[in-house]
Amino acid sequence: MHVVESPVVARLNGTSSGGSGPDLTGYPHLVYAPAQWGDGVRCGSNGTPVVHVAASVDDGPIAWAASRYSVSLDEALDAYKFAKATGLI
């Protein structure tokens, strides 16, 4: 039996094979799920916008940014790297 995932579940699982949204290859802790959290790339655990976390990393240690937005250090690092790579910050 072949099970087909919904687009949102596929994106959350990192198995999306097409559609709209940014390429998140290399950023396993980030998601693009506009139907769930609104437009923009977000941290997978709680939907915090990447740009918010990344801007906080510029303001202080990455652990502080992670704690401030209740995301993991891995999410904060992915958010920062993605934002720098795409010119969000």
N, C-alpha and C positions, 0 to 999 in steps of 0.2 A: 504494500500500500504506500502510495506517495503522498506525503503531507506537504501542503503549500502554506508557507508562512505569510502572514500579512506583511505589507511593506514596513510598517512601524516595528513589528517584531523582528523582521529581517535586519533592519538598521541597528536595533538594539543588540542583536546577536552578532553584528559585523558581517552578515552574509548577504547584504543587499548587492544585487548585480546590475543595478541600473537605476534610472529615475533621476529626479532632481535632487539638488543638494550638493554640498561641497564634498570633495574627496577626503575621507578621513583615514585613508590608509596610513598606517604608522602611528595612529593616535587611538589606541584601543579603548581608552577610557572616556572618549567623547562621542556624542551622538548628535544627529540632526533629526529631530522628531517634532516638526511644527504642529502636527495635530495634537500632540500631547502637551508641549511646553511653549508653543509659539515659535516664531521664526528665529533662526540663529543657531549656531553650534553651542552645545551645552555639555556640562559634565554629566556623565551617565547615571550617577547615583541619585542625584536630587534635582537635576535640571537647571543648576546655576549657570548663567551665561558665561561662556569662556572669557569674554572681554572683561567682565568684572573680576574674575579670579586673576587673570593675567595682569591687569592694572594694579592689583594689590601686590603681586609679586614684584613689580617695579618699585613699590613703596616700602617693601621690607622683605624679610626672609620668606622663603617659599613655605616653610612650616606655618608661619603666621597667616599667610593667605589661605592655606588649606584649612586651618582651624577657623578662621573668620567665616568661611563659607561652608563649613562642615563637609568638606570633600577630602578624599585621600591625598597623600603626597603625590602619588602617581597621576591622579586626575589634575592636580594643580600643575605638575610638570608638563603634562600633555597640553593643558590649556595655554600655558605660557609659550611652549614651543610652537603650537598651532597659530597663536595670535601673532607671534614674531614672524613666522614663515609667510603668513597671509597679509601682513600689514595692518592688522587690527590695532596694534599698539606700536 
